Amino acid sequence: MHIENTVIRIALADDHTLLRTALATVINKTGNFSVELEAGDGSELIEKIQNGNIPDVVLLDLNMPVFDGYETAKWLQQNFPAIHILMLTMYDTEPTMIRLLQAGVKGFLRKDTDINELRFAINSVVRSGYYYTNNTTGRLINLFRRSQEHSALVKAMLSEMEIKFLRWACTDLTYKEIAKEMQLNVRAVDNLRDNLFGKLDVKNRVGLVMYSIKHGIQTF
């Protein structure tokens, strides 16, 4: 998609009407973006999408009544996987982000993000499939752009133990609990993690999860 010349259709789901309306106004004044539908919760968003109004990108508030952002993302992933999901949240802890990544979220935006960052996030997720807001952004995007042949090669280069660890890393278990499941001591698991940080060129557990999902490493 040539995003510079194509109108990107956006859906907003947030139960705070004033915030949602203000955000829609700002987005509609920004380049090639058009807010095509708004919803006060996930259930309303799903209903509108089922009626045929299908956006390119959905900006989801994490905390909403009826269907929250997590449940809505899961439904979108199962029924409309081509829709790119950006989550609006003030909660950016690793367990929360891992859970949302598993539900199909492709990027995270804090609610105090400025318009330039919002514009960059939307364009990035449409162009590259993912948007991630730390210093691994560029490297992750480059990894995600690589071919399926590269994915197969990378997986072939990983040991069975490393792949098993990546699968456990995609759960909400702590590293200590992962060590117990893998029947290893904690130091061995720490070494596995640190070696993978270097081999995959990522900096934290969320980077490992994003890499695993993108490269088809089956999770538990």
KEKE-3310 file (N, C-alpha, C; in steps of 0.2 Angstrom, whole numbers, plus 5000, padded with zeros to 4 digits):
npx = (5004:5003:5005:5006:4998:4986:4970:4969:4959:4951:4946:4939:4939:4933:4927:4926:4918:4921:4935:4937:4930:4938:4950:4947:4944:4956:4964:4957:4961:4974:4984:4983:4973:4957:4944:4933:4923:4916:4916:4909:4913:4919:4910:4901:4909:4912:4900:4897:4908:4904:4893:4899:4907:4923:4938:4955:4964:4963:4960:4961:4955:4961:4954:4938:4920:4908:4914:4931:4947:4956:4948:4941:4952:4956:4944:4944:4956:4953:4942:4944:4958:4966:4965:4974:4979:4980:4984:4977:4984:4988:4995:5010:5017:5027:5020:5007:5008:5013:5002:4993:4999:4998:4985:4983:4987:4996:5004:5007:5001:5003:4991:4994:5001:5008:5002:5011:5018:5007:5004:5015:5015:5003:5005:5017:5012:5003:5012:5022:5017:5019:5021:5032:5037:5050:5068:5071:5064:5067:5075:5067:5056:5064:5067:5054:5051:5057:5059:5049:5057:5069:5064:5062:5075:5081:5074:5079:5092:5091:5092:5084:5081:5082:5071:5061:5062:5058:5045:5039:5042:5033:5022:5013:5021:5034:5052:5058:5048:5047:5059:5057:5047:5054:5063:5076:5089:5088:5098:5103:5092:5092:5104:5100:5090:5098:5107:5098:5093:5105:5107:5095:5094:5086:5080:5072:5059:5047:5051:5056:5044:5037:5045:5044:5031:5030:5038:5033:5035:5028:5017:5013)
npy = (4994:5011:5022:5036:5041:5035:5035:5031:5021:5023:5017:5021:5016:5020:5023:5036:5049:5063:5063:5054:5060:5072:5066:5060:5072:5078:5068:5067:5079:5077:5074:5059:5052:5046:5045:5033:5027:5027:5021:5017:5006:4989:4980:4988:4993:4980:4977:4987:4985:4972:4976:4980:4991:4992:4995:5001:5002:5000:5010:5006:5008:5001:4999:4997:4996:4982:4975:4974:4981:4970:4959:4963:4965:4951:4946:4953:4948:4935:4936:4947:4947:4955:4968:4981:4983:4995:4999:5009:5014:5016:5007:4999:4988:4973:4960:4964:4969:4958:4949:4956:4957:4943:4943:4949:4962:4975:4986:4999:5013:5027:5037:5050:5053:5063:5071:5069:5057:5049:5049:5044:5031:5025:5025:5017:5005:5001:5001:4992:4982:4982:4992:4999:5005:5008:5007:4997:4998:5001:4990:4979:4982:4980:4967:4961:4964:4955:4940:4925:4915:4919:4918:4905:4901:4907:4901:4888:4890:4892:4883:4868:4870:4884:4887:4881:4889:4901:4899:4897:4910:4917:4916:4921:4917:4919:4921:4913:4903:4898:4892:4881:4874:4870:4862:4867:4876:4893:4901:4895:4898:4912:4913:4908:4917:4929:4926:4925:4938:4944:4936:4938:4951:4960:4968:4966:4956:4958:4960:4948:4941:4947:4944:4930:4928:4934:4926:4914:4905:4893:4896:4891)
npz = (5000:4995:5006:5007:4997:4999:5007:5024:5033:5048:5064:5080:5096:5111:5128:5133:5128:5125:5124:5114:5103:5102:5098:5086:5078:5078:5071:5059:5053:5049:5037:5027:5034:5039:5050:5051:5058:5075:5092:5108:5115:5114:5110:5103:5093:5086:5081:5072:5063:5058:5051:5039:5039:5037:5044:5041:5051:5069:5083:5099:5115:5130:5142:5143:5145:5143:5131:5133:5128:5126:5124:5113:5104:5102:5096:5084:5079:5076:5067:5058:5053:5045:5049:5057:5073:5085:5102:5114:5129:5146:5153:5152:5156:5155:5156:5153:5140:5133:5134:5126:5114:5111:5108:5096:5095:5087:5091:5103:5111:5121:5130:5131:5120:5107:5092:5081:5085:5085:5071:5065:5071:5066:5052:5052:5057:5046:5035:5039:5048:5061:5076:5088:5103:5108:5110:5101:5090:5076:5073:5075:5066:5054:5055:5054:5041:5034:5023:5022:5020:5026:5039:5041:5040:5051:5062:5060:5064:5077:5093:5099:5112:5114:5106:5113:5125:5120:5117:5130:5135:5129:5137:5152:5163:5176:5174:5184:5185:5173:5172:5181:5174:5162:5168:5172:5180:5187:5183:5171:5163:5163:5156:5143:5140:5139:5129:5118:5117:5112:5100:5093:5092:5101:5115:5127:5135:5129:5116:5112:5112:5102:5091:5091:5088:5075:5068:5067:5078:5087:5100:5117)
capx = (5000:5007:5001:5006:4993:4980:4967:4969:4953:4953:4941:4941:4934:4935:4921:4926:4916:4925:4942:4936:4928:4944:4955:4944:4945:4964:4966:4954:4965:4980:4986:4979:4969:4950:4940:4927:4918:4918:4912:4910:4915:4921:4904:4898:4914:4911:4893:4898:4912:4900:4889:4902:4912:4929:4944:4962:4967:4958:4963:4957:4956:4961:4949:4931:4914:4906:4920:4937:4952:4959:4943:4940:4957:4955:4939:4947:4961:4950:4938:4947:4965:4970:4964:4979:4976:4985:4981:4978:4984:4993:4998:5015:5021:5028:5015:5001:5010:5013:4995:4989:5002:4995:4978:4983:4989:5002:5007:5005:5001:5000:4985:4997:5005:5007:5000:5017:5019:5002:5004:5020:5012:4998:5009:5021:5008:5001:5018:5027:5014:5020:5024:5034:5039:5057:5074:5072:5059:5069:5077:5061:5053:5068:5066:5047:5050:5061:5055:5047:5063:5073:5060:5064:5082:5082:5072:5084:5098:5090:5092:5077:5081:5080:5064:5056:5062:5054:5038:5038:5043:5026:5017:5014:5025:5040:5058:5059:5043:5049:5065:5054:5044:5059:5068:5082:5090:5087:5104:5103:5086:5094:5109:5096:5087:5103:5110:5093:5093:5110:5106:5089:5095:5081:5082:5068:5055:5042:5055:5056:5037:5035:5049:5041:5024:5031:5042:5029:5037:5022:5017:5009)
capy = (5000:5017:5025:5043:5043:5031:5036:5026:5022:5022:5016:5023:5013:5023:5025:5043:5052:5069:5061:5050:5065:5076:5062:5060:5078:5079:5063:5069:5085:5074:5070:5054:5048:5047:5041:5030:5025:5028:5017:5018:5000:4984:4977:4993:4992:4974:4977:4991:4981:4967:4979:4981:4996:4989:5000:4998:5002:5001:5012:5003:5009:4995:4998:4999:4992:4977:4971:4978:4981:4964:4954:4966:4963:4944:4945:4956:4944:4929:4937:4952:4948:4961:4975:4983:4985:4999:4999:5015:5012:5019:5002:4997:4983:4968:4955:4967:4969:4951:4947:4960:4954:4937:4944:4952:4970:4977:4992:5002:5021:5030:5041:5056:5053:5068:5069:5067:5050:5045:5049:5039:5024:5023:5024:5012:4998:5000:4999:4987:4977:4983:4998:4997:5012:5008:5008:4991:4999:5000:4983:4975:4983:4977:4959:4959:4965:4950:4935:4919:4911:4921:4916:4898:4901:4909:4895:4883:4892:4891:4876:4866:4873:4891:4888:4880:4894:4907:4897:4899:4917:4920:4915:4925:4915:4922:4917:4907:4898:4895:4887:4875:4870:4868:4858:4870:4881:4900:4904:4893:4901:4918:4913:4907:4924:4934:4924:4926:4945:4945:4933:4941:4959:4963:4971:4964:4950:4959:4959:4941:4938:4950:4940:4923:4928:4936:4921:4908:4900:4891:4897:4887)
capz = (5000:4995:5011:5006:4992:5000:5013:5028:5036:5055:5069:5086:5101:5118:5131:5135:5122:5124:5122:5107:5098:5101:5094:5079:5075:5076:5066:5052:5050:5048:5031:5023:5038:5040:5055:5047:5063:5082:5096:5115:5118:5109:5107:5098:5087:5082:5078:5066:5058:5055:5046:5033:5039:5039:5044:5040:5058:5074:5089:5104:5122:5134:5147:5141:5147:5139:5128:5134:5122:5125:5121:5106:5099:5101:5091:5078:5076:5074:5062:5053:5054:5041:5052:5061:5080:5090:5108:5118:5136:5151:5156:5147:5159:5150:5156:5149:5133:5130:5133:5121:5108:5109:5106:5090:5095:5083:5093:5109:5111:5127:5129:5131:5114:5103:5086:5077:5086:5082:5064:5064:5073:5061:5046:5053:5057:5040:5031:5042:5051:5068:5079:5094:5105:5112:5105:5096:5085:5069:5072:5075:5059:5049:5055:5052:5034:5030:5020:5025:5019:5032:5045:5041:5042:5058:5066:5059:5067:5085:5095:5101:5119:5113:5103:5119:5129:5117:5118:5137:5136:5127:5142:5158:5168:5177:5172:5188:5184:5166:5174:5184:5168:5158:5172:5172:5185:5185:5180:5164:5159:5162:5150:5137:5138:5137:5122:5113:5116:5107:5093:5089:5092:5105:5122:5132:5134:5124:5109:5111:5110:5095:5086:5090:5084:5068:5064:5067:5083:5090:5107:5121)
cpx = (5004:5003:5001:5000:4986:4977:4967:4963:4954:4946:4943:4936:4937:4928:4921:4925:4920:4932:4942:4935:4934:4949:4953:4945:4952:4966:4963:4957:4972:4981:4981:4975:4962:4947:4933:4921:4921:4913:4914:4913:4917:4915:4901:4903:4913:4905:4894:4903:4908:4895:4892:4907:4918:4935:4950:4966:4962:4962:4959:4959:4956:4956:4942:4926:4912:4911:4926:4942:4955:4954:4941:4945:4957:4950:4941:4952:4958:4946:4940:4954:4969:4969:4970:4977:4982:4981:4983:4978:4989:4997:5003:5019:5022:5023:5008:5002:5010:5006:4992:4992:4999:4988:4978:4985:4995:5006:5004:5006:4999:4995:4988:5001:5003:5005:5005:5018:5014:5002:5009:5018:5007:5001:5014:5017:5005:5006:5021:5023:5014:5022:5026:5038:5045:5062:5075:5067:5061:5072:5072:5057:5057:5067:5059:5046:5053:5057:5053:5053:5068:5070:5062:5071:5084:5080:5076:5090:5097:5090:5085:5076:5079:5073:5059:5056:5057:5047:5035:5038:5036:5020:5017:5018:5032:5046:5059:5054:5044:5055:5062:5051:5049:5064:5075:5083:5089:5092:5104:5097:5089:5099:5105:5093:5092:5106:5105:5093:5099:5109:5100:5089:5089:5083:5078:5063:5050:5045:5055:5049:5036:5039:5046:5035:5025:5034:5039:5031:5030:5022:5012:5002)
cpy = (5006:5022:5033:5045:5039:5034:5030:5026:5019:5021:5018:5020:5016:5025:5032:5047:5059:5068:5058:5056:5070:5073:5062:5066:5079:5074:5065:5075:5083:5070:5065:5050:5050:5042:5039:5028:5026:5023:5018:5012:4995:4981:4982:4993:4986:4974:4981:4988:4976:4969:4981:4987:4994:4994:4997:4997:5004:5004:5010:5005:5002:4994:5001:4994:4987:4972:4976:4978:4974:4959:4957:4964:4955:4942:4947:4951:4938:4930:4942:4953:4953:4967:4976:4986:4989:5000:5006:5013:5016:5014:4998:4992:4977:4962:4958:4967:4962:4948:4950:4958:4948:4938:4948:4959:4970:4983:4995:5010:5023:5035:5049:5057:5059:5066:5067:5059:5046:5044:5043:5032:5021:5021:5018:5005:4996:4998:4993:4981:4978:4990:4997:5003:5011:5008:5002:4992:4998:4993:4978:4975:4979:4969:4957:4960:4959:4944:4929:4914:4912:4918:4909:4897:4902:4904:4890:4884:4892:4884:4875:4869:4880:4892:4886:4885:4900:4905:4899:4906:4921:4919:4921:4923:4919:4918:4911:4901:4894:4890:4881:4871:4867:4863:4860:4874:4888:4903:4902:4896:4909:4918:4912:4914:4929:4932:4926:4934:4947:4942:4936:4948:4962:4964:4968:4958:4952:4959:4952:4938:4941:4946:4933:4923:4929:4930:4914:4903:4899:4892:4892:4889)
cpz = (5000:5000:5010:5001:4993:5007:5018:5033:5043:5059:5076:5091:5108:5121:5134:5129:5120:5121:5115:5102:5097:5097:5087:5075:5073:5071:5059:5049:5049:5042:5028:5028:5038:5045:5052:5052:5070:5086:5103:5118:5113:5106:5101:5091:5083:5078:5071:5060:5054:5050:5040:5033:5042:5038:5042:5047:5063:5080:5095:5111:5126:5139:5145:5144:5142:5136:5129:5128:5121:5122:5114:5101:5098:5096:5084:5075:5073:5068:5056:5054:5050:5044:5057:5068:5084:5096:5112:5126:5140:5154:5151:5151:5154:5150:5152:5142:5130:5129:5127:5114:5106:5106:5099:5089:5091:5086:5099:5109:5118:5126:5129:5125:5110:5096:5081:5078:5084:5075:5062:5066:5068:5054:5046:5053:5050:5035:5033:5046:5059:5070:5086:5097:5110:5107:5101:5090:5078:5068:5071:5068:5054:5049:5053:5044:5030:5028:5024:5025:5025:5038:5046:5043:5049:5063:5066:5063:5075:5087:5098:5108:5118:5110:5109:5124:5126:5118:5125:5138:5133:5131:5147:5164:5169:5175:5177:5187:5177:5168:5176:5178:5164:5162:5172:5178:5183:5181:5172:5160:5158:5156:5144:5135:5135:5130:5117:5112:5111:5100:5089:5089:5095:5112:5128:5130:5129:5117:5107:5109:5103:5090:5085:5086:5077:5064:5065:5072:5087:5097:5111:5122)
residu = (MET:HIS:ILE:GLU:ASN:THR:VAL:ILE:ARG:ILE:ALA:LEU:ALA:ASP:ASP:HIS:THR:LEU:LEU:ARG:THR:ALA:LEU:ALA:THR:VAL:ILE:ASN:LYS:THR:GLY:ASN:PHE:SER:VAL:GLU:LEU:GLU:ALA:GLY:ASP:GLY:SER:GLU:LEU:ILE:GLU:LYS:ILE:GLN:ASN:GLY:ASN:ILE:PRO:ASP:VAL:VAL:LEU:LEU:ASP:LEU:ASN:MET:PRO:VAL:PHE:ASP:GLY:TYR:GLU:THR:ALA:LYS:TRP:LEU:GLN:GLN:ASN:PHE:PRO:ALA:ILE:HIS:ILE:LEU:MET:LEU:THR:MET:TYR:ASP:THR:GLU:PRO:THR:MET:ILE:ARG:LEU:LEU:GLN:ALA:GLY:VAL:LYS:GLY:PHE:LEU:ARG:LYS:ASP:THR:ASP:ILE:ASN:GLU:LEU:ARG:PHE:ALA:ILE:ASN:SER:VAL:VAL:ARG:SER:GLY:TYR:TYR:TYR:THR:ASN:ASN:THR:THR:GLY:ARG:LEU:ILE:ASN:LEU:PHE:ARG:ARG:SER:GLN:GLU:HIS:SER:ALA:LEU:VAL:LYS:ALA:MET:LEU:SER:GLU:MET:GLU:ILE:LYS:PHE:LEU:ARG:TRP:ALA:CYS:THR:ASP:LEU:THR:TYR:LYS:GLU:ILE:ALA:LYS:GLU:MET:GLN:LEU:ASN:VAL:ARG:ALA:VAL:ASP:ASN:LEU:ARG:ASP:ASN:LEU:PHE:GLY:LYS:LEU:ASP:VAL:LYS:ASN:ARG:VAL:GLY:LEU:VAL:MET:TYR:SER:ILE:LYS:HIS:GLY:ILE:GLN:THR:PHE)
# end
